[in-house]
């Protein structure tokens, strides 16, 4: 029976030790994962009522972000745009407003790009003087419906498939087949598949450039031809990656297909293929996760293992049948590949788990996000691949390399070939899932909600017959954003002219569902300005909710009123 060389076994043990060390460093790192920017603060705050126009609106994130053109838009209560100048620096986006704005409610709709290249979006609502009685939905530019992200995922899946297959085939030709005589027809077939895989990688990589620019900036798929879609500020890194892929694969393929290739040429071909296969680690989630150097290294190992395995499986599927009857060559090829197959499987599993753990930063996103659910699908496919690979190595390979009898070894080699083709097909599916996975956020992006507001006037503070009109008062109540979940109620006590009353008594607010089944009780209020009070609460369900506003005018006078809100 042919045995795995001792040098290969030692290399596998060294690799295992390196993985254990990497796992300890990743798990023990103090810095938390980021992977996707999150809005952590705003000035003004959500729902805040200001006495005058703020100089700027500031959005603060937990990591550095960039803002595309028209990334921040400001609208008044009628839904009309307000002139504003936007700039970004490190973790903040600042929007300069006009010197003086009319009283009322304003909506800031923003879109930013995380360090990992994924866009995030949201909105902020604040008021000047008093909230507007009604707030129209902002007339925002038409956003992409998702077709760009779908097209980008497909392009990236094609790029990954072609890139890893081509780079892996170079390694198979340069190392696994070194010293093995193969027919010219089989060699030509390997070269054709190699060039075809490289062509897929080129097409997919080139397509990702404008699609990435459009995805980050929220452009429609019809805008791919515009210069904005290839703005180097957003696609510069992707252009560099595609350039490295093209140059690396061209050098590798030209070198490996030369006649009379020697050891130096094989090393050059493998090095060039490695440059191409590892280039995608320069972009994506890994560059935004602490510690960056270690997680990026894990990503590099993941890509290297995937390329070597996929290319090796394709190479075996194309060559094993032609080696039928040459047991020594079959044993040599299978032993070389199987000697690293187990290490590659472990490498893929360990590096994949480490990256997922750092990117998701917990178990909950695994089930609550599209990224997590796709990751579960990917892991399930990888598990099936691992079972096929284990059966191949533990049952079929020994029979093919050391079985008794020529016919038995030949039949075993054919069964190995069938198992290898199944593995290769599953890996192709897995790479397709990976293409979609790279464009999913590990955290659900905040939803841009259209603000709603309602208005109610309540009875006078003094209901005696002698009360003059000047003694009368009314209340303006707003509920924002008016959706299920966290909401802010703003109540302002005004005189008949609509001016807030300074020193007004604190109102009592109670909230319940319209059907009376859920009573949220009295809500604590916080004064934020003249006659203005704010209460934060969580509304647990959609539907109609009733707000009761009570004003204690005197010991015997406590006018109240109710208003019904429609919560979406």
Protein Blocks (a to p, Z undefined) as FASTA:
>chain_A
ZZddfklmmmmmmmmmmmmmmmmmmmmpmbdcfkiacdfbdcddehiacfbdcfbdcddd
fbdcdddehkbccddfkopacddddddehjbccddddfbdcedddddddddddfkopacd
ddddddehiacfbdcddddddddehlmmmmmmmmmmmmmmmmmmmmmmmmmmmmmmgoia
cdfklmmmmmmmmmmmmmmmmmmmmmmmmmmmmmmnopafklmmpmklmgfklmmmmmmm
mmmmmmmmmmmmmmmmpghiafklmmmmmmmmmmmmmmmmmgcjklmcccfklmmmmmmm
mmmmmmmmmmmmmmmmmmmmmmgoilmlmmmmmmmmmmmmmmmmmmmmmmmmmmmmmmno
paklmmmpmklmmmmmmmmmmmmmmmmmmmmmmmmmmmmmmpgcjklmmmmmmmmmmmmm
mmmmmmmmmmmmmmmmmmpcfbdcdddddddddddddddfblcfklcfklpccdddddde
hiacjdddddddddfkopacehiacdddddddfklmacgbjaddddfbehiacdddddfb
gcjddddddddfbfklccddddddddZZ
